[in-house]
């Protein structure tokens, strides 16, 4: 992504309420019906893969289970279930 397109966007739960915001441009072709109403969208494969990754749709069942467990640990206040980012 182009660096000067990156902006700061307040996101609840992040340090200082800020997280990087990266705008997405989707190059699309609309498929319309006989009345001119959109029925389908065609997008480039690479853009689809980026969207799929951003939404987490590319995660396997094991990764989804790990994320659910981590969320449960976080909500239960189990700090010992996590490591500091500095230690990674």
MOPAC internal coordinates of N, CA, C and O (Angstrom, degrees):
PM7 1SCF
backbone

  N    0.0000 0     0.00 0     0.00 0    0    0    0
  C    1.4377 1     0.00 0     0.00 0    1    0    0
  C    1.5269 1   108.41 1     0.00 0    2    1    0
  O    1.2310 1   120.52 1   -33.86 1    3    2    1
  N    1.2875 1   116.61 1   146.14 1    3    2    1
  C    1.4529 1   121.57 1  -179.29 1    5    3    2
  C    1.5249 1   109.41 1   -71.10 1    6    5    3
  O    1.2310 1   120.35 1   -50.79 1    7    6    5
  N    1.3362 1   116.93 1   129.21 1    7    6    5
  C    1.4599 1   121.51 1  -173.04 1    9    7    6
  C    1.5191 1   113.26 1   -58.65 1   10    9    7
  O    1.2310 1   119.52 1   140.43 1   11   10    9
  N    1.3244 1   118.51 1   -39.57 1   11   10    9
  C    1.4584 1   117.91 1  -177.60 1   13   11   10
  C    1.5249 1   112.38 1   -76.41 1   14   13   11
  O    1.2310 1   119.35 1  -179.84 1   15   14   13
  N    1.3326 1   118.84 1     0.16 1   15   14   13
  C    1.4596 1   121.24 1   171.95 1   17   15   14
  C    1.5266 1   111.14 1   -90.03 1   18   17   15
  O    1.2310 1   120.46 1   166.51 1   19   18   17
  N    1.3394 1   116.73 1   -13.49 1   19   18   17
  C    1.4544 1   120.44 1  -178.93 1   21   19   18
  C    1.5216 1   108.89 1   -78.79 1   22   21   19
  O    1.2310 1   121.28 1   -51.09 1   23   22   21
  N    1.3067 1   115.15 1   128.91 1   23   22   21
  C    1.4612 1   121.06 1  -179.63 1   25   23   22
  C    1.5220 1   108.46 1  -124.98 1   26   25   23
  O    1.2310 1   120.87 1   -12.34 1   27   26   25
  N    1.3135 1   115.93 1   167.66 1   27   26   25
  C    1.4664 1   120.36 1   173.36 1   29   27   26
  C    1.5187 1   107.95 1   -93.91 1   30   29   27
  O    1.2310 1   121.24 1   -47.10 1   31   30   29
  N    1.3231 1   115.23 1   132.90 1   31   30   29
  C    1.4541 1   121.28 1  -178.70 1   33   31   30
  C    1.5157 1   108.68 1  -131.55 1   34   33   31
  O    1.2310 1   119.28 1   -56.36 1   35   34   33
  N    1.3480 1   118.98 1   123.64 1   35   34   33
  C    1.4567 1   119.29 1  -179.80 1   37   35   34
  C    1.5301 1   111.43 1   -63.03 1   38   37   35
  O    1.2310 1   121.42 1   -52.09 1   39   38   37
  N    1.3136 1   114.90 1   127.91 1   39   38   37
  C    1.4571 1   121.57 1   178.77 1   41   39   38
  C    1.5148 1   107.93 1  -129.56 1   42   41   39
  O    1.2310 1   119.56 1   -58.30 1   43   42   41
  N    1.3368 1   118.44 1   121.70 1   43   42   41
  C    1.4526 1   120.12 1  -179.88 1   45   43   42
  C    1.5238 1   110.91 1   -58.07 1   46   45   43
  O    1.2310 1   120.70 1   -38.73 1   47   46   45
  N    1.3273 1   116.26 1   141.27 1   47   46   45
  C    1.4530 1   120.51 1   176.63 1   49   47   46
  C    1.5101 1   114.68 1    88.56 1   50   49   47
  O    1.2310 1   119.67 1  -179.74 1   51   50   49
  N    1.3280 1   118.23 1     0.26 1   51   50   49
  C    1.4552 1   120.52 1   177.40 1   53   51   50
  C    1.5120 1   109.01 1  -105.38 1   54   53   51
  O    1.2310 1   120.75 1   -20.08 1   55   54   53
  N    1.3245 1   116.17 1   159.92 1   55   54   53
  C    1.4640 1   120.66 1  -179.64 1   57   55   54
  C    1.5276 1   109.48 1   -58.31 1   58   57   55
  O    1.2310 1   120.67 1   -53.03 1   59   58   57
  N    1.2904 1   116.33 1   126.97 1   59   58   57
  C    1.4630 1   123.83 1  -179.73 1   61   59   58
  C    1.5272 1   112.62 1    62.08 1   62   61   59
  O    1.2310 1   120.07 1  -167.07 1   63   62   61
  N    1.3451 1   117.47 1    12.93 1   63   62   61
  C    1.4545 1   120.53 1   179.58 1   65   63   62
  C    1.5063 1   113.64 1    70.84 1   66   65   63
  O    1.2310 1   119.79 1  -164.71 1   67   66   65
  N    1.3394 1   118.00 1    15.29 1   67   66   65
  C    1.4619 1   120.46 1  -177.95 1   69   67   66
  C    1.5264 1   111.37 1  -120.12 1   70   69   67
  O    1.2310 1   121.38 1   -37.20 1   71   70   69
  N    1.2891 1   114.97 1   142.80 1   71   70   69
  C    1.4614 1   122.63 1   174.50 1   73   71   70
  C    1.5188 1   107.04 1  -147.01 1   74   73   71
  O    1.2310 1   119.91 1   -26.59 1   75   74   73
  N    1.3294 1   117.78 1   153.41 1   75   74   73
  C    1.4628 1   118.25 1   178.98 1   77   75   74
  C    1.5254 1   110.64 1   -64.47 1   78   77   75
  O    1.2310 1   120.82 1   -41.52 1   79   78   77
  N    1.3046 1   116.04 1   138.48 1   79   78   77
  C    1.4561 1   122.07 1   177.36 1   81   79   78
  C    1.5170 1   106.94 1  -115.72 1   82   81   79
  O    1.2310 1   120.60 1   -57.28 1   83   82   81
  N    1.3173 1   116.47 1   122.72 1   83   82   81
  C    1.4576 1   121.15 1  -179.18 1   85   83   82
  C    1.5233 1   108.05 1  -118.25 1   86   85   83
  O    1.2310 1   120.16 1   -67.53 1   87   86   85
  N    1.3220 1   117.29 1   112.47 1   87   86   85
  C    1.4674 1   119.02 1   179.61 1   89   87   86
  C    1.5242 1   110.64 1   -68.42 1   90   89   87
  O    1.2310 1   121.04 1   -33.01 1   91   90   89
  N    1.3084 1   115.61 1   146.99 1   91   90   89
  C    1.4635 1   121.12 1   178.74 1   93   91   90
  C    1.5135 1   108.04 1  -112.75 1   94   93   91
  O    1.2310 1   121.03 1   -46.51 1   95   94   93
  N    1.3028 1   115.63 1   133.49 1   95   94   93
  C    1.4573 1   120.81 1   173.00 1   97   95   94
  C    1.5175 1   107.01 1  -106.50 1   98   97   95
  O    1.2310 1   120.90 1   -53.90 1   99   98   97
  N    1.3091 1   115.88 1   126.10 1   99   98   97
  C    1.4565 1   120.36 1   178.72 1  101   99   98
  C    1.5179 1   107.75 1  -111.59 1  102  101   99
  O    1.2310 1   121.22 1   -60.89 1  103  102  101
  N    1.3129 1   115.28 1   119.11 1  103  102  101
  C    1.4594 1   121.42 1   176.62 1  105  103  102
  C    1.5244 1   106.63 1   -88.39 1  106  105  103
  O    1.2310 1   120.44 1   -70.26 1  107  106  105
  N    1.3096 1   116.76 1   109.74 1  107  106  105
  C    1.4482 1   120.07 1  -171.52 1  109  107  106
  C    1.5211 1   112.24 1  -126.03 1  110  109  107
  O    1.2310 1   122.35 1   -24.92 1  111  110  109
  N    1.3260 1   113.10 1   155.08 1  111  110  109
  C    1.4599 1   121.28 1   171.96 1  113  111  110
  C    1.5222 1   106.08 1  -121.54 1  114  113  111
  O    1.2310 1   120.66 1   -53.87 1  115  114  113
  N    1.3058 1   116.35 1   126.13 1  115  114  113
  C    1.4491 1   120.81 1   179.45 1  117  115  114
  C    1.5228 1   110.69 1   -89.21 1  118  117  115
  O    1.2310 1   120.97 1   -42.24 1  119  118  117
  N    1.3141 1   115.74 1   137.76 1  119  118  117
  C    1.4481 1   122.55 1   172.27 1  121  119  118
  C    1.5167 1   105.81 1  -105.51 1  122  121  119
  O    1.2310 1   120.42 1   -54.49 1  123  122  121
  N    1.3293 1   116.81 1   125.51 1  123  122  121
  C    1.4612 1   120.63 1  -176.75 1  125  123  122
  C    1.5244 1   110.54 1  -115.20 1  126  125  123
  O    1.2310 1   121.64 1   -22.33 1  127  126  125
  N    1.3392 1   114.47 1   157.67 1  127  126  125
  C    1.4610 1   119.28 1   176.80 1  129  127  126
  C    1.5251 1   109.67 1   -87.01 1  130  129  127
  O    1.2310 1   120.60 1     7.07 1  131  130  129
  N    1.3347 1   116.46 1  -172.93 1  131  130  129
  C    1.4664 1   120.92 1  -176.42 1  133  131  130
  C    1.5265 1   112.93 1   -65.28 1  134  133  131
  O    1.2310 1   120.08 1   161.42 1  135  134  133
  N    1.3357 1   117.45 1   -18.58 1  135  134  133
  C    1.4668 1   121.27 1   177.05 1  137  135  134
  C    1.5310 1   112.00 1   -92.00 1  138  137  135
  O    1.2310 1   120.64 1   177.71 1  139  138  137
  N    1.3221 1   116.38 1    -2.29 1  139  138  137
  C    1.4621 1   120.20 1   179.87 1  141  139  138
  C    1.5161 1   113.94 1    87.10 1  142  141  139
  O    1.2310 1   120.54 1  -169.79 1  143  142  141
  N    1.3451 1   116.58 1    10.21 1  143  142  141
  C    1.4617 1   120.62 1   179.29 1  145  143  142
  C    1.5226 1   110.40 1   -88.50 1  146  145  143
  O    1.2310 1   120.18 1   -42.94 1  147  146  145
  N    1.3413 1   117.27 1   137.06 1  147  146  145
  C    1.4692 1   120.00 1  -179.94 1  149  147  146
  C    1.5297 1   111.13 1   -61.66 1  150  149  147
  O    1.2310 1   120.92 1   -44.71 1  151  150  149
  N    1.3237 1   115.84 1   135.29 1  151  150  149
  C    1.4661 1   121.11 1   177.02 1  153  151  150
  C    1.5184 1   111.98 1  -122.27 1  154  153  151
  O    1.2310 1   120.07 1   152.50 1  155  154  153
  N    1.3070 1   117.47 1   -27.50 1  155  154  153
  C    1.4639 1   122.64 1  -179.01 1  157  155  154
  C    1.5154 1   109.65 1  -148.40 1  158  157  155
  O    1.2310 1   121.73 1   -18.68 1  159  158  157
  N    1.3412 1   114.30 1   161.32 1  159  158  157
  C    1.4635 1   121.08 1   176.95 1  161  159  158
  C    1.5181 1   107.55 1  -130.38 1  162  161  159
  O    1.2310 1   120.64 1   -43.90 1  163  162  161
  N    1.3057 1   116.39 1   136.10 1  163  162  161
  C    1.4598 1   122.25 1   174.90 1  165  163  162
  C    1.5249 1   107.19 1  -111.20 1  166  165  163
  O    1.2310 1   120.97 1   -53.95 1  167  166  165
  N    1.3465 1   115.75 1   126.05 1  167  166  165
  C    1.4606 1   120.44 1   178.28 1  169  167  166
  C    1.5259 1   108.70 1  -127.18 1  170  169  167
  O    1.2310 1   120.22 1   -24.01 1  171  170  169
  N    1.3321 1   117.19 1   155.99 1  171  170  169
  C    1.4687 1   119.82 1   177.21 1  173  171  170
  C    1.5302 1   110.69 1   -60.94 1  174  173  171
  O    1.2310 1   120.90 1   -35.81 1  175  174  173
  N    1.3255 1   115.88 1   144.19 1  175  174  173
  C    1.4550 1   122.27 1  -177.02 1  177  175  174
  C    1.5239 1   111.95 1   -55.97 1  178  177  175
  O    1.2310 1   119.14 1   135.94 1  179  178  177
  N    1.3074 1   119.25 1   -44.06 1  179  178  177
  C    1.4641 1   122.26 1  -178.09 1  181  179  178
  C    1.5257 1   110.74 1   -62.71 1  182  181  179
  O    1.2310 1   119.94 1   140.02 1  183  182  181
  N    1.3098 1   117.71 1   -39.98 1  183  182  181
  C    1.4625 1   120.49 1   177.84 1  185  183  182
  C    1.5237 1   110.47 1   -66.88 1  186  185  183
  O    1.2310 1   120.30 1   141.64 1  187  186  185
  N    1.3287 1   117.03 1   -38.36 1  187  186  185
  C    1.4633 1   120.49 1   175.93 1  189  187  186
  C    1.5285 1   110.41 1   -60.04 1  190  189  187
  O    1.2310 1   120.40 1   134.94 1  191  190  189
  N    1.3398 1   116.85 1   -45.06 1  191  190  189
  C    1.4647 1   121.13 1  -179.36 1  193  191  190
  C    1.5383 1   110.81 1   -62.72 1  194  193  191
  O    1.2310 1   120.02 1   141.53 1  195  194  193
  N    1.3351 1   117.57 1   -38.47 1  195  194  193
  C    1.4623 1   121.06 1   177.78 1  197  195  194
  C    1.5245 1   110.81 1   -64.35 1  198  197  195
  O    1.2310 1   120.25 1   136.18 1  199  198  197
  N    1.3200 1   117.12 1   -43.82 1  199  198  197
  C    1.4662 1   121.22 1   178.35 1  201  199  198
  C    1.5214 1   109.96 1   -64.09 1  202  201  199
  O    1.2310 1   120.57 1   136.21 1  203  202  201
  N    1.3190 1   116.52 1   -43.79 1  203  202  201
  C    1.4633 1   121.70 1   178.72 1  205  203  202
  C    1.5310 1   110.94 1   -58.17 1  206  205  203
  O    1.2310 1   120.61 1   137.75 1  207  206  205
  N    1.3234 1   116.44 1   -42.25 1  207  206  205
  C    1.4651 1   121.10 1   179.28 1  209  207  206
  C    1.5255 1   111.58 1   -69.18 1  210  209  207
  O    1.2310 1   120.09 1   137.02 1  211  210  209
  N    1.3416 1   117.43 1   -42.98 1  211  210  209
  C    1.4624 1   121.03 1   179.23 1  213  211  210
  C    1.5209 1   111.81 1   -61.14 1  214  213  211
  O    1.2310 1   120.24 1   143.43 1  215  214  213
  N    1.3247 1   117.14 1   -36.57 1  215  214  213
  C    1.4592 1   121.76 1  -178.96 1  217  215  214
  C    1.5280 1   112.78 1   -84.89 1  218  217  215
  O    1.2310 1   120.56 1   171.58 1  219  218  217
  N    1.3335 1   116.54 1    -8.42 1  219  218  217
  C    1.4550 1   119.67 1  -179.75 1  221  219  218
  C    1.5110 1   113.66 1    79.55 1  222  221  219
  O    1.2310 1   120.26 1  -164.68 1  223  222  221
  N    1.3326 1   117.11 1    15.32 1  223  222  221
  C    1.4565 1   120.83 1  -178.77 1  225  223  222
  C    1.5226 1   112.71 1   -73.90 1  226  225  223
  O    1.2310 1   120.63 1   168.84 1  227  226  225
  N    1.3283 1   116.40 1   -11.16 1  227  226  225
  C    1.4571 1   120.71 1  -179.45 1  229  227  226
  C    1.5305 1   112.36 1   -91.84 1  230  229  227
  O    1.2310 1   119.94 1  -179.07 1  231  230  229
  N    1.3274 1   117.71 1     0.93 1  231  230  229
  C    1.4626 1   121.34 1  -177.60 1  233  231  230
  C    1.5240 1   110.78 1   -77.95 1  234  233  231
  O    1.2310 1   121.06 1   -38.22 1  235  234  233
  N    1.3351 1   115.57 1   141.78 1  235  234  233
  C    1.4578 1   119.37 1   176.92 1  237  235  234
  C    1.5289 1   109.96 1   -82.65 1  238  237  235
  O    1.2310 1   120.56 1    -5.37 1  239  238  237
  N    1.3206 1   116.54 1   174.63 1  239  238  237
  C    1.4645 1   121.69 1  -175.81 1  241  239  238
  C    1.5280 1   111.80 1   -61.11 1  242  241  239
  O    1.2310 1   120.17 1   141.91 1  243  242  241
  N    1.3306 1   117.28 1   -38.09 1  243  242  241
  C    1.4702 1   120.45 1  -179.48 1  245  243  242
  C    1.5256 1   110.99 1   -64.35 1  246  245  243
  O    1.2310 1   120.32 1   137.62 1  247  246  245
  N    1.3282 1   117.00 1   -42.38 1  247  246  245
  C    1.4621 1   120.51 1   179.07 1  249  247  246
  C    1.5260 1   110.74 1   -65.30 1  250  249  247
  O    1.2310 1   120.21 1   139.67 1  251  250  249
  N    1.3242 1   117.21 1   -40.33 1  251  250  249
  C    1.4711 1   120.97 1   177.96 1  253  251  250
  C    1.5234 1   110.44 1   -63.12 1  254  253  251
  O    1.2310 1   120.39 1   138.84 1  255  254  253
  N    1.3340 1   116.86 1   -41.16 1  255  254  253
  C    1.4720 1   120.69 1   177.61 1  257  255  254
  C    1.5214 1   110.88 1   -63.24 1  258  257  255
  O    1.2310 1   120.29 1   138.09 1  259  258  257
  N    1.3498 1   117.05 1   -41.91 1  259  258  257
  C    1.4656 1   121.01 1   177.82 1  261  259  258
  C    1.5274 1   111.41 1   -60.95 1  262  261  259
  O    1.2310 1   120.69 1   138.51 1  263  262  261
  N    1.3239 1   116.28 1   -41.49 1  263  262  261
  C    1.4615 1   120.31 1   179.79 1  265  263  262
  C    1.5292 1   111.39 1   -66.98 1  266  265  263
  O    1.2310 1   120.47 1   140.80 1  267  266  265
  N    1.3268 1   116.71 1   -39.20 1  267  266  265
  C    1.4671 1   119.79 1   177.25 1  269  267  266
  C    1.5244 1   110.92 1   -63.86 1  270  269  267
  O    1.2310 1   120.43 1   137.53 1  271  270  269
  N    1.3288 1   116.78 1   -42.47 1  271  270  269
  C    1.4646 1   121.57 1   179.06 1  273  271  270
  C    1.5273 1   110.05 1   -64.44 1  274  273  271
  O    1.2310 1   120.22 1   137.10 1  275  274  273
  N    1.3247 1   117.19 1   -42.90 1  275  274  273
  C    1.4651 1   120.77 1   178.53 1  277  275  274
  C    1.5255 1   110.78 1   -62.21 1  278  277  275
  O    1.2310 1   120.23 1   140.14 1  279  278  277
  N    1.3180 1   117.16 1   -39.86 1  279  278  277
  C    1.4628 1   119.84 1   177.87 1  281  279  278
  C    1.5283 1   110.96 1   -63.77 1  282  281  279
  O    1.2310 1   120.55 1   136.86 1  283  282  281
  N    1.3353 1   116.55 1   -43.14 1  283  282  281
  C    1.4593 1   120.68 1   177.87 1  285  283  282
  C    1.5261 1   110.68 1   -61.37 1  286  285  283
  O    1.2310 1   120.41 1   136.98 1  287  286  285
  N    1.3280 1   116.82 1   -43.02 1  287  286  285
  C    1.4656 1   121.14 1   178.67 1  289  287  286
  C    1.5263 1   110.65 1   -62.59 1  290  289  287
  O    1.2310 1   120.58 1   137.35 1  291  290  289
  N    1.3295 1   116.50 1   -42.65 1  291  290  289
  C    1.4675 1   120.87 1   179.93 1  293  291  290
  C    1.5195 1   110.55 1   -64.03 1  294  293  291
  O    1.2310 1   120.73 1   133.85 1  295  294  293
  N    1.3294 1   116.22 1   -46.15 1  295  294  293
  C    1.4614 1   119.87 1  -179.17 1  297  295  294
  C    1.5275 1   111.87 1   -66.17 1  298  297  295
  O    1.2310 1   120.27 1   150.86 1  299  298  297
  N    1.3401 1   117.09 1   -29.14 1  299  298  297
  C    1.4635 1   121.26 1   178.64 1  301  299  298
  C    1.5257 1   112.02 1   -84.51 1  302  301  299
  O    1.2310 1   120.07 1   175.80 1  303  302  301
  N    1.3316 1   117.48 1    -4.20 1  303  302  301
  C    1.4569 1   121.68 1   178.77 1  305  303  302
  C    1.5155 1   114.16 1    76.25 1  306  305  303
  O    1.2310 1   119.92 1  -156.54 1  307  306  305
  N    1.3271 1   117.75 1    23.46 1  307  306  305
  C    1.4676 1   121.75 1  -179.78 1  309  307  306
  C    1.5303 1   109.95 1   -82.33 1  310  309  307
  O    1.2310 1   121.06 1   -97.54 1  311  310  309
  N    1.3151 1   115.58 1    82.46 1  311  310  309
  C    1.4625 1   120.26 1  -177.49 1  313  311  310
  C    1.5175 1   112.30 1   -66.47 1  314  313  311
  O    1.2310 1   119.95 1   152.36 1  315  314  313
  N    1.3408 1   117.69 1   -27.64 1  315  314  313
  C    1.4723 1   120.36 1  -179.20 1  317  315  314
  C    1.5278 1   112.39 1   -70.85 1  318  317  315
  O    1.2310 1   119.91 1   170.77 1  319  318  317
  N    1.3284 1   117.77 1    -9.23 1  319  318  317
  C    1.4679 1   120.85 1   178.11 1  321  319  318
  C    1.5250 1   111.63 1   -80.54 1  322  321  319
  O    1.2310 1   120.52 1   172.89 1  323  322  321
  N    1.3317 1   116.61 1    -7.11 1  323  322  321
  C    1.4638 1   120.86 1  -175.87 1  325  323  322
  C    1.5248 1   111.03 1  -121.46 1  326  325  323
  O    1.2310 1   121.03 1   -19.44 1  327  326  325
  N    1.3296 1   115.64 1   160.56 1  327  326  325
  C    1.4593 1   121.82 1   176.14 1  329  327  326
  C    1.5225 1   108.82 1  -116.56 1  330  329  327
  O    1.2310 1   120.83 1   -26.54 1  331  330  329
  N    1.3300 1   116.02 1   153.46 1  331  330  329
  C    1.4546 1   120.09 1   176.92 1  333  331  330
  C    1.5236 1   109.23 1   -70.43 1  334  333  331
  O    1.2310 1   120.92 1   -36.03 1  335  334  333
  N    1.3227 1   115.84 1   143.97 1  335  334  333
  C    1.4690 1   119.92 1   178.72 1  337  335  334
  C    1.5165 1   111.72 1   -59.71 1  338  337  335
  O    1.2310 1   120.37 1   147.71 1  339  338  337
  N    1.3373 1   116.90 1   -32.29 1  339  338  337
  C    1.4599 1   120.52 1  -179.69 1  341  339  338
  C    1.5250 1   112.06 1   -63.83 1  342  341  339
  O    1.2310 1   120.06 1   155.29 1  343  342  341
  N    1.3316 1   117.50 1   -24.71 1  343  342  341
  C    1.4609 1   120.35 1  -178.30 1  345  343  342
  C    1.5285 1   113.14 1   -83.66 1  346  345  343
  O    1.2310 1   120.85 1   173.37 1  347  346  345
  N    1.2998 1   115.99 1    -6.63 1  347  346  345
  C    1.4794 1   119.67 1  -179.53 1  349  347  346
  C    1.5104 1   110.42 1   -89.30 1  350  349  347
  O    1.2310 1   120.10 1   180.00 1  351  350  349

